[in-house]
């Protein structure tokens, strides 16, 4: 399955180099590039990217509008914020669940590469077919997907049971089934849920 990555930054050469790195490193990655907010919004509408790498400072334009379009076009999409300089950036409340990393261009590039790899690999794990013997999000029942999403929000079993109106024992049983179907245990299950599950159950 293709993994679509949209890069939005006013420095065209920078995103061209990053796009080249991604396509060389991952055969299933397709990249889209733009230097403007309008271009980013259009790409989100047309391509529904899985990952948005966004510089919110776009020649005085509101780059965060691209992020807001992403969560409308693809609620399962993820966002990495990329800043021009090392200044504090407070994620807007409406985008915070989708933002999975904040970096500035003065940092070591390996930090950004590592986060991109985690997001791409996490999606690949939950979209492989059952015949591959790997994790498959599609095997989960509706209830299991709901619990998986709540695990991704960081809720413990006790809070999930209260939210869904079932016993904590039932939640534990469902989590064991989810772990078996996805072939994930402990921290790996929580990490994958955080990166790959929809930000809100039932959304």
ZIRAWO-V577353 format. One record per residue. N is the residue number from 1. RES is the residue in one letter. SS is DSSP state (A for helix, B for strand, O for the rest). Layout:
n=N res=RES ss=SS
n=N res=RES ss=SS
This chain:
n=1 res=X ss=O
n=2 res=X ss=O
n=3 res=X ss=B
n=4 res=X ss=B
n=5 res=X ss=B
n=6 res=X ss=B
n=7 res=X ss=B
n=8 res=X ss=B
n=9 res=X ss=O
n=10 res=X ss=O
n=11 res=X ss=O
n=12 res=X ss=A
n=13 res=X ss=A
n=14 res=X ss=A
n=15 res=X ss=A
n=16 res=X ss=A
n=17 res=X ss=A
n=18 res=X ss=A
n=19 res=X ss=A
n=20 res=X ss=A
n=21 res=X ss=A
n=22 res=X ss=A
n=23 res=X ss=A
n=24 res=X ss=A
n=25 res=X ss=A
n=26 res=X ss=O
n=27 res=X ss=O
n=28 res=X ss=O
n=29 res=X ss=B
n=30 res=X ss=B
n=31 res=X ss=B
n=32 res=X ss=B
n=33 res=X ss=B
n=34 res=X ss=B
n=35 res=X ss=O
n=36 res=X ss=O
n=37 res=X ss=A
n=38 res=X ss=A
n=39 res=X ss=A
n=40 res=X ss=A
n=41 res=X ss=A
n=42 res=X ss=A
n=43 res=X ss=A
n=44 res=X ss=A
n=45 res=X ss=A
n=46 res=X ss=A
n=47 res=X ss=A
n=48 res=X ss=O
n=49 res=X ss=O
n=50 res=X ss=O
n=51 res=X ss=B
n=52 res=X ss=B
n=53 res=X ss=B
n=54 res=X ss=B
n=55 res=X ss=O
n=56 res=X ss=O
n=57 res=X ss=B
n=58 res=X ss=B
n=59 res=X ss=O
n=60 res=X ss=O
n=61 res=X ss=B
n=62 res=X ss=B
n=63 res=X ss=O
n=64 res=X ss=A
n=65 res=X ss=A
n=66 res=X ss=A
n=67 res=X ss=A
n=68 res=X ss=A
n=69 res=X ss=A
n=70 res=X ss=A
n=71 res=X ss=A
n=72 res=X ss=A
n=73 res=X ss=A
n=74 res=X ss=O
n=75 res=X ss=O
n=76 res=X ss=O
n=77 res=X ss=O
n=78 res=X ss=B
n=79 res=X ss=B
n=80 res=X ss=B
n=81 res=X ss=B
n=82 res=X ss=B
n=83 res=X ss=B
n=84 res=X ss=O
n=85 res=X ss=O
n=86 res=X ss=O
n=87 res=X ss=O
n=88 res=X ss=O
n=89 res=X ss=O
n=90 res=X ss=O
n=91 res=X ss=O
n=92 res=X ss=O
n=93 res=X ss=O
n=94 res=X ss=O
n=95 res=X ss=O
n=96 res=X ss=A
n=97 res=X ss=A
n=98 res=X ss=A
n=99 res=X ss=B
n=100 res=X ss=B
n=101 res=X ss=B
n=102 res=X ss=B
n=103 res=X ss=B
n=104 res=X ss=B
n=105 res=X ss=O
n=106 res=X ss=O
n=107 res=X ss=O
n=108 res=X ss=O
n=109 res=X ss=A
n=110 res=X ss=A
n=111 res=X ss=A
n=112 res=X ss=A
n=113 res=X ss=A
n=114 res=X ss=A
n=115 res=X ss=A
n=116 res=X ss=A
n=117 res=X ss=A
n=118 res=X ss=A
n=119 res=X ss=A
n=120 res=X ss=A
n=121 res=X ss=A
n=122 res=X ss=A
n=123 res=X ss=A
n=124 res=X ss=A
n=125 res=X ss=A
n=126 res=X ss=A
n=127 res=X ss=A
n=128 res=X ss=O
n=129 res=X ss=O
n=130 res=X ss=A
n=131 res=X ss=A
n=132 res=X ss=A
n=133 res=X ss=O
n=134 res=X ss=O
n=135 res=X ss=O
n=136 res=X ss=B
n=137 res=X ss=A
n=138 res=X ss=A
n=139 res=X ss=A
n=140 res=X ss=O
n=141 res=X ss=O
n=142 res=X ss=A
n=143 res=X ss=A
n=144 res=X ss=A
n=145 res=X ss=A
n=146 res=X ss=A
n=147 res=X ss=A
n=148 res=X ss=A
n=149 res=X ss=A
n=150 res=X ss=A
n=151 res=X ss=A
n=152 res=X ss=A
n=153 res=X ss=O
n=154 res=X ss=O
n=155 res=X ss=O
n=156 res=X ss=O
n=157 res=X ss=A
n=158 res=X ss=A
n=159 res=X ss=A
n=160 res=X ss=A
n=161 res=X ss=A
n=162 res=X ss=A
n=163 res=X ss=A
n=164 res=X ss=A
n=165 res=X ss=O
n=166 res=X ss=O
n=167 res=X ss=O
n=168 res=X ss=A
n=169 res=X ss=A
n=170 res=X ss=A
n=171 res=X ss=A
n=172 res=X ss=A
n=173 res=X ss=A
n=174 res=X ss=A
n=175 res=X ss=A
n=176 res=X ss=A
n=177 res=X ss=A
n=178 res=X ss=A
n=179 res=X ss=A
n=180 res=X ss=A
n=181 res=X ss=A
n=182 res=X ss=A
n=183 res=X ss=O
n=184 res=X ss=O
n=185 res=X ss=O
n=186 res=X ss=A
n=187 res=X ss=A
n=188 res=X ss=A
n=189 res=X ss=A
n=190 res=X ss=A
n=191 res=X ss=A
n=192 res=X ss=A
n=193 res=X ss=A
n=194 res=X ss=A
n=195 res=X ss=A
n=196 res=X ss=A
n=197 res=X ss=O
n=198 res=X ss=O
n=199 res=X ss=O
n=200 res=X ss=O
n=201 res=X ss=O
n=202 res=X ss=O
n=203 res=X ss=O
